[in-house]
Amino acid sequence: MSQFPECDALVLEGGSLRCAFTAGVLDAFAAVDYRPFNHYIAVSAGSMALTSFLSGQRKHFIELAMKLADDSRFISFRSAFSEEGLMNLSFLAKTVMESAPIDWSVLEEEIVGKKVLIVTTDAEEGLPLYLEPSAKDWMRCVLASSTLPLVTRGRIKVNGQWMFDGGYSDGIPFNKAVELGCKKILVIRTRPSGQHVAQGYLDYIASWMYWWTPKLLRLFEFGFEHYNAKVDALKTSGDGDAEWEELAPKAPLRSDGYYVTSVDLLSDYRHGLEVGLDWLSKQRAADKTK
């Protein structure tokens, strides 16, 4: 589509239910069939939003998220110390299969000739893993990327290797796109531009639980510093031949946390729609002036 910019890569930050915002941006893109990307790199729930986008199923993510948010079988504080944890990913997978199936035929056709990477974290080394999913193991890769220590099952095995949420090791993986040779990179955030994070209480607990594993201990103790460095690097807009741009919420999202309602999710989704449509409109207007 010549009226819009041709980007090499789309990078999606994670953020659990904050990705309702991401889904809104992606549905805005889908509304005008804006799909110029040859590379897709997604983290955690961002990979689920990406799945809905690639399968051509507008509103799929937000409708699924709203359904889950209002179901105590998905988020239950009484289950926080059970095998499934606070957020039941097994129930999520079951809901997708039974109530909101992915159109795999459309997805497979859409990714022909393109590279899709889902980011996870090696459960032993604490380093990022970049999985190239097929339709056969796609959902398992998505679940692995979304598995939070102390919040869900904790870790998932993919191809014989234990791994967990990619947000811990590479929460905003635009550098991977640069490494792959991409020149124009669009990053969709789930926090306002420039917003730093502090070490969370779950990170403190995980640091105590994994004191005997030095590599994971460092990840939980200092991972937030790595994330903040990425936030700062994004503000530079580029490095060498590579350029990047971020689309971020204008204010902190309502779905930040675990006390989230379907009303919160819908509000953040509409915020994402607005940001996505505004960006597309500005890009089209800029193209007309050239």
Secondary structure, 3 states (H helix, E strand, C coil): CCCCCCCCEEEECCCHHHHHHHHHHHHHHHHCCCCCCCEEEEECHHHHHHHHHHCCCCCHHHHHHHHHHCCCCCECHHHCCCCCCCECHHHHHHHHHHHCCCCHHHHHHHCCCCEEEEEEEECCCCCEEEECCCCCCHHHHHHHHHCCCCCCCCCEEECCEEEEECHHHHCCCHHHHHHCCCCEEEEECCCCCCCCCCCCHHHHHHHHHCCCCHHHHHHHHHHHHHHHHHHHHHCCCEECCEEEEEECCCCCCCCCCCCCCHHHHHHHHHHHHHHHHHHHHHHHHHHHCC
